[in-house]
């Protein structure tokens, strides 16, 4: 049984875009990919192999502003994955490794690990700071559980078209 990948695009422009993951493990049951609203981190974990040296932990699954692999760089919008695994996973609460790569000139790779909080679900993202937007470019988000690659997903962050707006909003409420 193949994983179900959400490929819906919330209409922002005339054309529809189909999401194409680079790799999805047979352990995956369901994937949601797209633009995520910036959220206040629940806390921080040390991540020495990242540019900031730490990553925020999301208190709940993301609120997606749009779905798909092409995401306009709107203010307070990042890119992210929400992955549900099949319930028969053997390594229930293993360590997960996450990477985010920004491709091209000036590119970088952030890598961090954390214990799985749930045996069957995880989410992670690349988000701009509050009130900011991601720089346009190509990104790859990947995850492993133990030694097993689970998913690798390419995103294109683009400049928003003049006058474009998110269909269902995504302004951060950060205090």
DRENDO-1510 file (C-alpha; in Angstrom, 1 decimal, always signed):
<recs>
REC; n; res; u; v; w
REC; 1; UNK; +0.0; +0.0; +0.0 .
REC; 2; UNK; +1.5; +3.4; -1.0 .
REC; 3; UNK; +1.5; +6.4; +1.3 .
REC; 4; UNK; -1.2; +8.9; +0.7 .
REC; 5; UNK; +0.4; +12.3; -0.1 .
REC; 6; UNK; -1.8; +15.4; +0.0 .
REC; 7; UNK; -1.4; +17.1; -3.3 .
REC; 8; UNK; -4.1; +19.7; -3.1 .
REC; 9; UNK; -3.1; +23.3; -3.7 .
REC; 10; UNK; -5.1; +26.1; -2.1 .
REC; 11; UNK; -5.8; +28.4; -5.0 .
REC; 12; UNK; -3.5; +31.4; -5.0 .
REC; 13; UNK; -2.9; +31.7; -8.7 .
REC; 14; UNK; -4.3; +30.4; -12.0 .
REC; 15; UNK; -2.5; +27.0; -12.2 .
REC; 16; UNK; -2.5; +24.0; -9.9 .
REC; 17; UNK; +0.7; +22.4; -8.7 .
REC; 18; UNK; +1.2; +18.8; -8.0 .
REC; 19; UNK; +3.4; +17.8; -5.1 .
REC; 20; UNK; +6.2; +15.3; -5.8 .
REC; 21; UNK; +8.1; +13.9; -2.9 .
REC; 22; UNK; +11.6; +12.7; -3.7 .
REC; 23; UNK; +11.3; +9.6; -1.4 .
REC; 24; UNK; +8.6; +8.2; +0.8 .
REC; 25; UNK; +9.2; +5.0; +2.8 .
REC; 26; UNK; +6.8; +2.1; +2.9 .
REC; 27; UNK; +6.4; +2.9; +6.6 .
REC; 28; UNK; +4.5; +6.2; +5.8 .
REC; 29; UNK; +0.8; +6.1; +5.8 .
REC; 30; UNK; +0.0; +9.8; +5.2 .
REC; 31; UNK; +1.9; +13.0; +4.4 .
REC; 32; UNK; +0.8; +16.7; +4.5 .
REC; 33; UNK; +3.2; +19.1; +2.9 .
REC; 34; UNK; +3.1; +22.8; +2.2 .
REC; 35; UNK; +3.2; +26.3; +3.7 .
REC; 36; UNK; +2.9; +26.4; +7.5 .
REC; 37; UNK; +2.0; +29.3; +9.7 .
REC; 38; UNK; +4.8; +30.5; +12.0 .
REC; 39; UNK; +4.1; +29.3; +15.6 .
REC; 40; UNK; +5.7; +30.2; +18.9 .
REC; 41; UNK; +8.1; +27.4; +19.9 .
REC; 42; UNK; +7.1; +25.4; +23.0 .
REC; 43; UNK; +10.7; +25.2; +23.8 .
REC; 44; UNK; +14.2; +24.8; +22.3 .
REC; 45; UNK; +16.5; +21.8; +21.9 .
REC; 46; UNK; +20.2; +22.0; +21.3 .
REC; 47; UNK; +21.0; +21.4; +17.6 .
REC; 48; UNK; +24.8; +22.0; +17.1 .
REC; 49; UNK; +24.6; +21.1; +13.4 .
REC; 50; UNK; +22.3; +24.0; +12.6 .
REC; 51; UNK; +23.1; +27.6; +11.9 .
REC; 52; UNK; +21.5; +28.9; +15.1 .
REC; 53; UNK; +22.6; +26.0; +17.2 .
REC; 54; UNK; +19.1; +25.2; +18.4 .
REC; 55; UNK; +15.7; +24.3; +17.0 .
REC; 56; UNK; +12.3; +25.1; +18.3 .
REC; 57; UNK; +9.8; +22.5; +19.3 .
REC; 58; UNK; +6.2; +22.9; +18.0 .
REC; 59; UNK; +3.6; +22.4; +20.6 .
REC; 60; UNK; +1.0; +20.9; +18.2 .
REC; 61; UNK; +0.8; +19.9; +14.5 .
REC; 62; UNK; +1.1; +22.8; +12.1 .
REC; 63; UNK; -1.7; +24.9; +10.7 .
REC; 64; UNK; -1.1; +24.8; +7.0 .
REC; 65; UNK; -1.8; +28.0; +5.0 .
REC; 66; UNK; -1.6; +26.1; +1.7 .
REC; 67; UNK; -0.7; +22.7; +0.5 .
REC; 68; UNK; +1.8; +21.6; -2.2 .
REC; 69; UNK; +5.5; +21.8; -3.0 .
REC; 70; UNK; +5.6; +25.4; -4.4 .
REC; 71; UNK; +5.1; +27.9; -1.6 .
REC; 72; UNK; +5.1; +31.7; -2.1 .
REC; 73; UNK; +7.3; +33.5; +0.5 .
REC; 74; UNK; +4.6; +35.3; +2.4 .
REC; 75; UNK; +5.3; +36.9; +5.7 .
REC; 76; UNK; +4.9; +34.5; +8.7 .
REC; 77; UNK; +4.8; +31.5; +6.4 .
REC; 78; UNK; +7.3; +28.6; +6.4 .
REC; 79; UNK; +7.4; +25.2; +4.8 .
REC; 80; UNK; +6.8; +21.9; +6.6 .
REC; 81; UNK; +5.9; +18.3; +6.7 .
REC; 82; UNK; +3.4; +16.4; +8.9 .
REC; 83; UNK; +4.0; +12.7; +8.6 .
REC; 84; UNK; +1.8; +9.9; +9.9 .
REC; 85; UNK; +3.4; +6.4; +10.0 .
REC; 86; UNK; +1.7; +3.1; +9.7 .
REC; 87; UNK; +0.7; +1.7; +13.2 .
REC; 88; UNK; +2.8; -1.4; +12.9 .
REC; 89; UNK; +6.2; +0.4; +13.4 .
REC; 90; UNK; +8.6; -1.8; +15.4 .
REC; 91; UNK; +10.9; +1.0; +16.6 .
REC; 92; UNK; +8.1; +2.8; +18.5 .
REC; 93; UNK; +10.0; +5.6; +20.2 .
REC; 94; UNK; +13.3; +5.8; +18.4 .
REC; 95; UNK; +15.4; +8.8; +17.7 .
REC; 96; UNK; +14.4; +10.8; +14.6 .
REC; 97; UNK; +17.0; +12.8; +12.5 .
REC; 98; UNK; +15.8; +15.8; +10.5 .
REC; 99; UNK; +17.6; +17.7; +7.8 .
REC; 100; UNK; +16.7; +20.9; +6.0 .
REC; 101; UNK; +18.8; +21.8; +3.0 .
REC; 102; UNK; +18.8; +25.1; +1.1 .
REC; 103; UNK; +20.2; +24.4; -2.4 .
REC; 104; UNK; +22.1; +26.7; -4.6 .
REC; 105; UNK; +24.6; +29.5; -4.0 .
REC; 106; UNK; +24.9; +30.4; -0.3 .
REC; 107; UNK; +23.1; +27.1; +0.5 .
REC; 108; UNK; +23.3; +25.3; +3.8 .
REC; 109; UNK; +22.2; +22.2; +5.6 .
REC; 110; UNK; +20.7; +22.1; +9.1 .
REC; 111; UNK; +20.6; +18.7; +10.9 .
REC; 112; UNK; +19.3; +17.7; +14.3 .
REC; 113; UNK; +18.0; +14.7; +16.3 .
REC; 114; UNK; +15.3; +14.3; +18.9 .
REC; 115; UNK; +13.4; +11.4; +20.4 .
REC; 116; UNK; +10.1; +10.6; +18.7 .
REC; 117; UNK; +7.3; +12.1; +20.9 .
REC; 118; UNK; +4.7; +9.9; +19.2 .
REC; 119; UNK; +5.3; +6.4; +17.8 .
REC; 120; UNK; +3.3; +7.2; +14.6 .
REC; 121; UNK; +3.6; +10.9; +13.9 .
REC; 122; UNK; +6.1; +13.7; +13.5 .
REC; 123; UNK; +6.2; +17.1; +12.0 .
REC; 124; UNK; +9.0; +19.6; +11.2 .
REC; 125; UNK; +9.5; +22.8; +9.3 .
REC; 126; UNK; +11.7; +25.6; +8.1 .
REC; 127; UNK; +10.1; +28.9; +9.3 .
REC; 128; UNK; +11.2; +32.5; +9.1 .
REC; 129; UNK; +11.4; +34.7; +12.1 .
REC; 130; UNK; +8.1; +36.4; +13.3 .
REC; 131; UNK; +7.1; +39.1; +10.8 .
REC; 132; UNK; +9.5; +37.9; +8.2 .
REC; 133; UNK; +9.4; +35.7; +5.1 .
REC; 134; UNK; +11.6; +32.9; +3.8 .
REC; 135; UNK; +14.0; +33.8; +1.1 .
REC; 136; UNK; +13.0; +32.3; -2.3 .
REC; 137; UNK; +14.9; +29.2; -3.3 .
REC; 138; UNK; +14.9; +25.4; -3.3 .
REC; 139; UNK; +14.7; +23.4; -0.1 .
REC; 140; UNK; +14.7; +19.7; +0.7 .
REC; 141; UNK; +13.2; +18.5; +4.0 .
REC; 142; UNK; +14.2; +14.9; +5.0 .
REC; 143; UNK; +13.7; +12.6; +8.0 .
REC; 144; UNK; +15.1; +9.3; +9.3 .
REC; 145; UNK; +14.0; +7.2; +12.2 .
REC; 146; UNK; +17.0; +5.3; +13.4 .
REC; 147; UNK; +18.9; +4.3; +10.3 .
REC; 148; UNK; +15.8; +4.2; +8.1 .
REC; 149; UNK; +15.1; +7.1; +5.7 .
REC; 150; UNK; +11.4; +7.9; +6.0 .
REC; 151; UNK; +10.9; +10.9; +3.7 .
REC; 152; UNK; +12.6; +13.4; +1.5 .
REC; 153; UNK; +10.6; +16.2; +0.0 .
REC; 154; UNK; +11.6; +19.1; -2.2 .
REC; 155; UNK; +10.0; +22.6; -1.9 .
REC; 156; UNK; +10.3; +25.6; -4.1 .
REC; 157; UNK; +9.8; +28.9; -2.2 .
REC; 158; UNK; +8.9; +31.6; -4.8 .
REC; 159; UNK; +8.3; +35.3; -4.7 .
REC; 160; UNK; +4.5; +36.0; -4.3 .
REC; 161; UNK; +2.8; +37.4; -7.4 .
REC; 162; UNK; +1.9; +41.1; -7.1 .
REC; 163; UNK; -1.4; +41.4; -5.2 .
REC; 164; UNK; -1.4; +37.7; -4.2 .
REC; 165; UNK; -2.7; +36.7; -0.7 .
REC; 166; UNK; -3.2; +33.6; +1.2 .
REC; 167; UNK; -6.7; +32.1; +0.8 .
REC; 168; UNK; -7.1; +31.2; +4.4 .
REC; 169; UNK; -4.7; +33.6; +6.1 .
REC; 170; UNK; -1.4; +33.1; +8.0 .
REC; 171; UNK; -0.5; +36.0; +10.2 .
REC; 172; UNK; +1.4; +35.0; +13.3 .
REC; 173; UNK; -0.1; +35.7; +16.6 .
REC; 174; UNK; +3.1; +35.8; +18.6 .
REC; 175; UNK; +3.5; +37.5; +22.0 .
</recs>
